[in-house]
Amino acid sequence: MALLLVANGYSLVRRSIKPDRTSVVQQKDDKVKVKKEDLPETIKKTLEGDAFKGWAVANAYKMSNGEYEVELKKGTNAQSIKFDKDGKVK
C-alpha cells in the first residue's frame, strides 16, 4: 500500500514540473527576422559608425513592440545590440 502511495506521489510531481513549452514558442514569435537592408536608416548609420567598426550584422530582428535586436559578429566574437523604436541603442 505504501509503495502505491509513493508511486502515485512521484507521478503527480513529475506532471507538475514539466517545462512550459508554450512560453518558449511565444518568445520566438515576439521577434521577426529582417534583412540588414530593411533596418531603419538610423540603425544602419549607428552600425556604420566607429563604435561598431569591423563588426558584421549576422542577424537582425524586429520585435513585436517596434524595437530591433541586431546580432553582430567580429571574428569569433559576437554581441547582440538592442535598439529602441527611434533607432537608438538601448
BELBELNOR-V160300 format. One record per helix or strand. SS is the DSSP state (a for helix, b for strand). FROM is the first residue (numbers start at 1). TO is the last residue. If there is no record, write none. Layout:
ss;from;to
SS;FROM;TO
SS;FROM;TO
//
This chain:
ss;from;to
a;2;16
a;21;29
b;31;34
a;36;38
a;41;48
a;50;52
b;56;63
b;68;74
b;77;83
b;89;89
//
